[in-house]
Amino acid sequence: MFSGAFAVACTEFAVVGLLPQIARDLEVSEAAAGQLVTLNAVAFAISAPVLAAVCHRMDRRKVLFGALTVFALGHLTAGLAPNYPVLLGSRILSGAMMGLYLATAIGAAARLGGEEKRASSIATIQAGVNTATALGVPISTLLGHQMGWRVPMLVIGAMALLSLGFIAVALPPTGADDGPPLKVRLRAIRTAPVLVGLTAITLFWGATFTVYTYLVPLLEQRAGLDSTMVIVVLVIAGVCAVVGNVIGGRGADTDSRKTLLITSAITSVALLAVLPMSTNAVQTIALVVVWQLAAWSFVPAVQAALFQAAGEGGELAVSFAVSAFNIGIVAGAGFGGIALDQAGLPGVAVLGAALSLLALGFVVLLVRYVSRRNLVGSNAE
């Protein structure tokens, strides 16, 4: 399932570095080409909970097969697209299948891992997304510049088919979900703990991407790094994302509540320190390392906590979490852009810090709810 997560996650930002080339080839504006990213993200955010709910009674293995097959067909269409509307349609389709695949894979991993290994199992799937962001996107951009933008589209589709083969060999049939009806699951995710958790995710990831979206100008203009060093820092950040995800998964398996509190608190402190510390190159690089390790350690920990808090609606709650992370990315980038226009990079840093503190408050509430649920469960036993 890791390989599938890597393949589908490559699609989200694969075209970012190829937009000018796509715009020239299909004779559209770069603004129109940019919608290939935006609508892909919107389809992803909507499809994760909606399609997961629709498919909740199907064998998860078959759902994963179907999502990867349709995803691959979408990328084949993208690679051969004769015009912009066909390419845009294929991007919407691939975004929807990415949402369905990740929601199903994370839910399946949470179930298969059991309570003892739930967070680290989720972290394995999330590591595929992180690796795609750290390595897949730059490689796609390089391939596109060397061989044309259509080649990365076809390669990503081929990777999805290869992943399908891995899953066929490694993942046993899971059978149909014999859990409670959809109405009961929806009732479970409308409870206060789940709503608090989803709010915490959206705010936390919004805070992170408010600043991360504008990390390059921050490194260049405030820390004084040249273009080569900026690339090095971005690679370091990508590696920290992968490592942080593993650390968070293992930490949450041991103590999910403590991991949640520590990772969210460190992230808030790091974002608060962006403004005063980003004027020095060494301090800024150290800050990026700490920030990325903590932020990505939060991801598997909060998903495991949300799964637990939702009870019978655990897998459906995780699908909403997948969507909440994506909403945070889009909102963070959007509000960060407004802050940049109004107050420059200091405004971006202040907004990110403020959102992180607000998110920390919701994380504390989530931890209290989970602690209360554990206490009730222990008393019942």
PLY file of the C-alpha trace (Angstrom):
ply
format ascii 1.0
element vertex 381
property float x
property float y
property float z
element edge 380
property int vertex1
property int vertex2
end_header
0.00 0.00 0.00
3.04 2.26 0.51
3.92 1.97 -3.19
0.37 2.91 -4.19
0.41 5.91 -1.88
3.69 7.02 -3.48
2.26 6.65 -6.99
-1.01 8.50 -6.39
0.63 11.24 -4.31
2.97 12.09 -7.18
-0.01 13.41 -9.11
-0.92 16.28 -6.80
2.05 18.56 -7.43
3.68 16.81 -10.42
2.52 19.48 -12.85
3.62 22.47 -10.74
7.06 22.65 -12.34
5.61 21.95 -15.80
2.87 24.59 -15.97
4.66 26.93 -18.42
5.42 24.00 -20.74
1.83 22.71 -20.59
0.44 26.21 -21.19
2.60 26.64 -24.32
1.83 23.19 -25.70
-1.95 23.40 -25.22
-2.14 27.11 -26.01
-3.72 28.26 -22.75
-2.64 30.85 -20.19
-0.50 29.86 -17.21
-3.40 30.89 -14.96
-5.62 28.37 -16.74
-2.89 25.74 -16.50
-2.74 26.43 -12.77
-6.29 25.08 -12.47
-4.80 21.65 -13.17
-3.39 21.83 -9.64
-6.37 23.55 -7.98
-9.14 21.30 -9.33
-7.05 18.19 -8.70
-6.82 19.26 -5.03
-10.55 20.04 -4.86
-11.43 16.62 -6.33
-9.10 14.99 -3.80
-10.65 16.82 -0.83
-14.22 15.96 -1.86
-13.65 12.38 -2.96
-11.77 11.13 0.11
-14.81 11.13 2.45
-17.56 10.83 -0.19
-16.20 7.88 -2.19
-14.95 6.17 0.98
-18.51 6.32 2.34
-19.97 5.00 -0.93
-17.50 2.08 -1.00
-17.56 1.27 2.70
-19.23 -2.16 2.19
-16.82 -3.29 -0.52
-13.72 -5.42 -0.01
-10.96 -2.86 0.66
-8.55 -4.79 -1.55
-10.95 -4.46 -4.49
-11.43 -0.77 -3.77
-7.66 -0.25 -3.84
-7.43 -2.20 -7.12
-10.23 -0.17 -8.66
-8.83 3.18 -7.51
-5.35 2.41 -8.89
-6.75 1.12 -12.19
-8.90 4.20 -12.80
-6.03 6.42 -11.61
-3.69 4.81 -14.16
-6.26 5.27 -16.93
-6.57 8.91 -15.92
-2.83 9.40 -16.26
-2.75 7.59 -19.58
-5.43 10.03 -20.75
-3.39 12.94 -19.39
-0.28 11.80 -21.21
-2.16 11.55 -24.49
-4.50 14.51 -23.96
-5.10 16.33 -27.27
-6.36 19.51 -25.61
-6.79 21.34 -22.32
-10.35 20.18 -21.44
-9.33 16.51 -21.73
-6.24 17.12 -19.59
-8.30 18.99 -16.99
-10.84 16.15 -16.85
-8.08 13.61 -16.36
-6.61 15.69 -13.52
-9.99 15.80 -11.76
-10.31 12.03 -12.17
-6.81 11.36 -10.82
-7.44 13.66 -7.84
-10.65 11.79 -7.01
-8.91 8.40 -7.20
-6.04 9.69 -5.07
-8.55 10.64 -2.38
-10.30 7.26 -2.53
-7.03 5.31 -2.51
-5.47 7.16 0.43
-8.65 7.13 2.52
-9.08 3.37 1.94
-5.40 2.50 2.43
-5.06 4.49 5.68
-8.29 2.99 7.02
-7.18 -0.52 6.07
-3.75 0.01 7.62
-5.34 1.23 10.85
-7.48 -1.93 11.02
-4.74 -4.37 10.02
-2.19 -2.84 12.41
-4.42 -3.27 15.44
-4.36 -0.96 18.43
-0.69 -1.64 19.23
0.64 -0.76 15.74
-2.12 1.51 14.47
-0.10 4.74 14.27
2.99 3.17 12.70
0.79 1.36 10.16
-0.80 4.68 9.21
2.70 6.19 9.10
3.74 3.60 6.50
1.02 4.80 4.12
1.75 8.44 4.91
5.44 7.80 4.22
4.48 7.05 0.63
2.93 10.52 0.36
5.95 12.15 2.00
8.40 10.32 -0.25
6.42 11.38 -3.31
6.58 15.00 -2.18
10.29 14.81 -1.37
11.48 12.78 -4.37
8.69 12.08 -6.84
7.81 15.69 -7.60
11.38 16.87 -8.33
11.98 13.79 -10.49
8.74 14.42 -12.40
9.83 17.99 -13.04
13.25 16.85 -14.24
11.70 14.24 -16.55
9.31 16.81 -17.94
12.05 19.30 -18.70
14.16 16.64 -20.41
11.49 14.65 -22.27
8.32 16.76 -22.29
5.47 17.13 -19.81
3.56 14.10 -21.13
6.26 11.62 -20.05
5.83 12.18 -16.27
2.06 11.68 -16.66
2.62 8.30 -18.30
5.31 7.27 -15.83
3.05 8.01 -12.84
0.30 5.91 -14.44
2.78 3.04 -14.94
3.84 3.29 -11.29
0.19 2.94 -10.25
-0.12 -0.27 -12.27
3.11 -1.59 -10.78
1.77 -0.83 -7.29
-1.39 -2.74 -8.16
0.78 -5.79 -8.75
2.54 -5.34 -5.39
-0.80 -5.10 -3.57
-2.11 -8.21 -5.37
0.87 -10.17 -4.03
1.26 -8.70 -0.55
-2.23 -7.74 0.65
-4.62 -10.58 1.49
-8.35 -10.24 0.71
-9.90 -8.26 3.55
-13.51 -9.22 2.87
-16.49 -6.91 3.01
-16.76 -4.48 5.91
-19.26 -6.05 8.32
-19.27 -3.06 10.66
-22.25 -0.88 11.53
-24.40 0.81 8.86
-23.32 4.08 7.29
-25.84 6.07 9.35
-24.24 4.83 12.58
-20.76 5.70 11.29
-21.86 9.16 10.24
-23.36 9.67 13.70
-20.04 8.65 15.24
-18.05 11.21 13.24
-20.47 14.00 14.14
-19.47 13.71 17.79
-17.50 16.48 19.51
-14.15 14.59 19.72
-14.09 13.90 15.96
-15.16 17.43 15.02
-12.49 18.85 17.34
-9.91 16.51 15.79
-10.80 17.49 12.23
-10.67 21.18 13.19
-7.26 20.64 14.79
-5.96 18.98 11.62
-7.24 21.74 9.34
-5.82 24.52 11.52
-2.52 22.75 12.15
-1.87 21.95 8.51
-3.14 25.37 7.51
-0.59 26.95 9.86
2.21 24.78 8.49
1.43 25.49 4.85
0.82 29.18 5.43
4.57 29.39 6.01
5.82 26.40 3.98
4.18 27.64 0.78
6.38 30.74 0.98
9.48 29.04 2.35
11.56 29.77 -0.78
11.18 33.58 -0.62
11.70 33.40 3.13
14.98 31.52 2.67
16.14 33.86 -0.08
15.00 37.24 1.20
15.24 36.90 4.98
17.91 34.22 5.51
19.99 35.33 2.52
20.46 31.86 1.00
21.39 31.49 -2.67
19.43 29.27 -5.07
21.69 26.25 -4.55
21.33 26.36 -0.78
17.58 26.83 -1.10
17.38 23.55 -3.05
19.51 21.85 -0.38
17.19 23.10 2.38
14.11 21.89 0.47
15.67 18.44 0.11
16.51 18.44 3.83
12.90 19.41 4.58
11.67 16.51 2.45
13.93 14.03 4.23
12.77 15.40 7.61
9.16 14.88 6.53
9.81 11.19 5.86
11.81 10.70 9.08
9.31 12.68 11.16
6.47 10.54 9.89
8.26 7.38 11.10
9.10 8.95 14.47
5.50 10.07 14.96
4.11 6.65 14.12
6.37 4.85 16.58
5.86 7.47 19.26
2.09 7.33 18.92
2.12 3.52 19.18
3.79 3.98 22.57
1.80 7.00 23.80
-0.42 8.74 21.25
-1.56 11.54 23.57
1.95 12.55 24.61
3.15 12.37 20.99
0.29 14.60 19.87
0.97 17.21 22.52
4.74 17.24 22.04
4.68 17.41 18.23
2.02 20.13 18.08
3.74 22.17 20.80
7.15 21.98 19.10
5.59 22.94 15.76
3.92 25.98 17.37
7.20 27.06 18.97
9.01 26.64 15.65
6.43 28.75 13.78
6.56 31.39 16.52
10.35 31.48 16.05
10.20 31.97 12.26
10.05 35.77 12.44
12.86 36.38 14.96
15.17 33.56 13.80
14.86 33.63 10.00
17.38 36.44 9.52
20.30 34.07 10.09
21.07 31.23 7.65
22.23 28.64 10.20
19.36 29.37 12.57
16.85 29.19 9.74
18.09 25.80 8.52
18.01 24.41 12.07
14.51 25.79 12.50
13.29 24.14 9.29
14.69 20.78 10.46
12.95 20.96 13.86
9.71 22.29 12.35
9.45 19.63 9.64
10.34 16.76 11.96
7.68 17.85 14.47
4.98 18.76 11.93
5.19 15.45 10.08
5.41 13.46 13.33
2.00 14.95 14.15
0.35 13.38 11.08
0.16 9.66 11.98
-0.39 10.50 15.66
-3.48 12.62 15.05
-4.95 10.14 12.55
-4.57 7.30 15.05
-6.17 9.43 17.77
-9.05 10.38 15.47
-9.59 6.74 14.50
-9.83 5.87 18.19
-12.07 8.82 19.04
-14.56 7.94 16.29
-15.14 4.41 17.57
-17.36 2.61 15.04
-16.81 5.41 12.52
-13.00 5.14 12.66
-12.31 4.46 9.00
-14.78 7.08 7.83
-13.24 9.60 10.24
-9.81 8.90 8.74
-11.20 9.61 5.27
-12.39 13.01 6.51
-8.95 13.54 8.05
-7.35 13.00 4.63
-9.65 15.71 3.28
-8.94 18.01 6.25
-5.20 17.89 5.59
-5.77 18.88 1.97
-8.15 21.69 2.94
-5.46 22.95 5.32
-2.92 23.03 2.48
-5.22 24.97 0.16
-6.43 27.37 2.86
-2.94 27.91 4.27
-1.52 28.74 0.85
-4.45 31.05 0.09
-4.46 32.99 3.36
-0.67 33.04 3.32
-0.83 34.73 -0.08
-3.20 37.38 1.29
-0.88 37.96 4.26
2.08 38.25 1.88
0.28 40.89 -0.19
-0.79 42.87 2.86
2.20 42.61 5.19
5.02 40.81 3.38
6.89 37.80 4.75
6.57 39.00 8.38
2.80 38.87 7.91
3.04 35.28 6.66
5.11 34.27 9.69
2.73 35.96 12.16
-0.33 34.34 10.57
1.27 30.89 10.62
2.23 31.30 14.28
-1.26 32.48 15.26
-2.95 29.58 13.49
-0.55 27.11 15.13
-1.48 28.36 18.61
-5.17 28.05 17.78
-4.54 24.53 16.48
-2.65 23.65 19.67
-5.74 24.54 21.70
-7.84 22.10 19.67
-5.16 19.40 20.00
-5.32 19.75 23.79
-9.11 19.34 23.62
-8.73 16.24 21.42
-6.24 14.69 23.85
-8.65 15.30 26.72
-11.48 13.59 24.82
-9.29 10.59 23.96
-8.09 10.34 27.58
-11.69 10.41 28.79
-12.66 7.71 26.29
-9.76 5.51 27.43
-10.78 6.01 31.07
-14.39 5.04 30.31
-13.17 1.99 28.42
-10.91 0.91 31.30
-13.74 1.29 33.83
-16.06 -0.74 31.60
-13.53 -3.56 31.56
0 1
1 2
2 3
3 4
4 5
5 6
6 7
7 8
8 9
9 10
10 11
11 12
12 13
13 14
14 15
15 16
16 17
17 18
18 19
19 20
20 21
21 22
22 23
23 24
24 25
25 26
26 27
27 28
28 29
29 30
30 31
31 32
32 33
33 34
34 35
35 36
36 37
37 38
38 39
39 40
40 41
41 42
42 43
43 44
44 45
45 46
46 47
47 48
48 49
49 50
50 51
51 52
52 53
53 54
54 55
55 56
56 57
57 58
58 59
59 60
60 61
61 62
62 63
63 64
64 65
65 66
66 67
67 68
68 69
69 70
70 71
71 72
72 73
73 74
74 75
75 76
76 77
77 78
78 79
79 80
80 81
81 82
82 83
83 84
84 85
85 86
86 87
87 88
88 89
89 90
90 91
91 92
92 93
93 94
94 95
95 96
96 97
97 98
98 99
99 100
100 101
101 102
102 103
103 104
104 105
105 106
106 107
107 108
108 109
109 110
110 111
111 112
112 113
113 114
114 115
115 116
116 117
117 118
118 119
119 120
120 121
121 122
122 123
123 124
124 125
125 126
126 127
127 128
128 129
129 130
130 131
131 132
132 133
133 134
134 135
135 136
136 137
137 138
138 139
139 140
140 141
141 142
142 143
143 144
144 145
145 146
146 147
147 148
148 149
149 150
150 151
151 152
152 153
153 154
154 155
155 156
156 157
157 158
158 159
159 160
160 161
161 162
162 163
163 164
164 165
165 166
166 167
167 168
168 169
169 170
170 171
171 172
172 173
173 174
174 175
175 176
176 177
177 178
178 179
179 180
180 181
181 182
182 183
183 184
184 185
185 186
186 187
187 188
188 189
189 190
190 191
191 192
192 193
193 194
194 195
195 196
196 197
197 198
198 199
199 200
200 201
201 202
202 203
203 204
204 205
205 206
206 207
207 208
208 209
209 210
210 211
211 212
212 213
213 214
214 215
215 216
216 217
217 218
218 219
219 220
220 221
221 222
222 223
223 224
224 225
225 226
226 227
227 228
228 229
229 230
230 231
231 232
232 233
233 234
234 235
235 236
236 237
237 238
238 239
239 240
240 241
241 242
242 243
243 244
244 245
245 246
246 247
247 248
248 249
249 250
250 251
251 252
252 253
253 254
254 255
255 256
256 257
257 258
258 259
259 260
260 261
261 262
262 263
263 264
264 265
265 266
266 267
267 268
268 269
269 270
270 271
271 272
272 273
273 274
274 275
275 276
276 277
277 278
278 279
279 280
280 281
281 282
282 283
283 284
284 285
285 286
286 287
287 288
288 289
289 290
290 291
291 292
292 293
293 294
294 295
295 296
296 297
297 298
298 299
299 300
300 301
301 302
302 303
303 304
304 305
305 306
306 307
307 308
308 309
309 310
310 311
311 312
312 313
313 314
314 315
315 316
316 317
317 318
318 319
319 320
320 321
321 322
322 323
323 324
324 325
325 326
326 327
327 328
328 329
329 330
330 331
331 332
332 333
333 334
334 335
335 336
336 337
337 338
338 339
339 340
340 341
341 342
342 343
343 344
344 345
345 346
346 347
347 348
348 349
349 350
350 351
351 352
352 353
353 354
354 355
355 356
356 357
357 358
358 359
359 360
360 361
361 362
362 363
363 364
364 365
365 366
366 367
367 368
368 369
369 370
370 371
371 372
372 373
373 374
374 375
375 376
376 377
377 378
378 379
379 380
